[in-house]
Amino acid sequence: MEKIKIGGVIKNSNLAKIGIMGIPDRPGVAGAILSALGREGINVEFIVQCIDLNNQDHVVFCVAQDDLEAALDILEGIKPQLGAREVIHEPEAGIVSIFGPDFRERPGIAGAMFNALASVGINILAISTSISTVSCVINAHRLSDAVKVIKETFDMP
């Protein structure tokens, strides 16, 4: 089978994944979370949000490992105001991304990446995409394995 051509792969380490889970869905939830973190100078590098079948928001994002404790303190402080059930975290996360032009017009790219990661036993903790990137949060200890299998799977310059 012919390999799919992509522009390249990027990895980002020294991150922590945080999730603020079980928030009643309503306008302003994401704004309240990210504003509270931003006021304290905490940069968020990856964000996904979804609503479950019970109409509960789950917001998952990554911050620098050095900011983890401060971020958790902030989130515990706003948890009651948001009505959130739980704040969860994974202290050693990383992001592996593939990029290239016109991903939206080229079916199969995300599936190929996810299958490649699964083939070496890498569990995806969160996914985010854009027009030109597919990014996966994974355990930081598996970043090198992820990059290796992606390079084997795709045609890269």
Residue pairs with C-beta under 8 A, 6 or more apart in sequence:
2 155
3 153
3 154
3 155
4 106
4 108
4 109
4 112
4 153
4 154
4 155
5 100
5 154
5 155
5 156
6 98
6 99
6 100
6 109
6 154
6 155
6 156
7 98
7 99
7 100
7 101
7 132
7 156
7 157
8 98
8 99
8 100
8 156
8 157
9 96
9 97
9 98
9 99
9 147
9 150
9 151
9 154
9 156
10 95
10 96
10 97
10 98
10 99
11 94
11 95
11 96
11 97
11 143
11 146
11 147
12 45
12 94
12 95
12 96
12 97
13 94
13 140
13 143
14 64
14 65
14 66
14 94
14 140
15 45
15 46
15 62
15 63
15 64
15 65
15 93
15 94
15 95
15 137
15 140
16 62
16 63
16 64
16 65
16 67
16 68
16 71
16 89
16 90
16 91
16 92
16 93
17 60
17 61
17 62
17 89
17 90
17 93
17 125
17 126
17 137
18 60
18 61
18 62
18 63
18 68
18 71
18 72
18 75
18 87
18 88
18 89
19 58
19 59
19 60
19 61
19 87
19 88
19 89
20 33
20 58
20 59
20 75
20 79
20 82
20 84
20 86
20 87
21 56
21 58
21 59
21 84
21 85
21 86
21 87
21 88
22 56
22 57
22 58
22 84
22 85
22 86
23 29
23 56
23 57
23 58
23 59
23 82
23 83
23 84
23 85
24 55
24 56
24 57
24 83
25 51
25 55
25 56
25 57
29 49
29 57
29 59
29 82
30 47
30 49
30 57
30 59
32 78
32 81
32 82
33 59
33 75
33 78
33 82
34 44
34 47
36 74
36 75
36 77
36 78
37 44
37 63
37 71
37 74
38 44
40 70
40 74
42 63
42 64
42 67
42 70
42 71
42 74
43 63
43 64
43 67
44 61
44 62
44 63
45 61
45 62
45 63
45 64
45 95
46 61
46 62
46 95
46 126
46 128
46 135
46 137
47 59
47 60
47 61
47 128
48 59
48 60
48 61
48 126
48 127
48 128
49 57
49 58
49 59
49 60
50 57
50 58
51 57
51 58
52 58
56 85
60 125
60 126
60 137
62 93
62 95
62 137
63 71
65 91
65 92
68 89
68 91
72 87
72 89
75 84
75 87
76 87
79 87
90 125
90 139
92 139
92 140
92 141
93 125
93 137
93 138
93 139
93 140
94 137
94 138
94 139
94 140
94 142
94 143
95 135
95 136
95 137
95 138
96 117
96 135
96 136
96 138
96 143
96 146
96 147
96 150
97 133
97 134
97 135
97 136
98 109
98 113
98 133
98 134
98 150
98 154
99 132
99 133
100 109
100 132
101 132
102 131
102 132
103 109
103 129
103 130
103 131
103 132
103 133
103 134
104 131
109 134
110 127
110 129
110 134
112 153
112 154
113 134
113 136
113 150
113 153
113 154
114 124
114 127
114 136
116 149
116 150
116 152
116 153
117 124
117 136
117 138
117 146
117 149
117 150
119 149
120 142
120 145
120 146
120 149
122 138
122 139
122 142
122 145
122 146
122 149
123 138
123 139
124 136
124 137
124 138
125 136
125 137
125 138
125 139
126 136
126 137
127 134
127 135
127 136
127 137
128 135
129 135
136 146
138 146
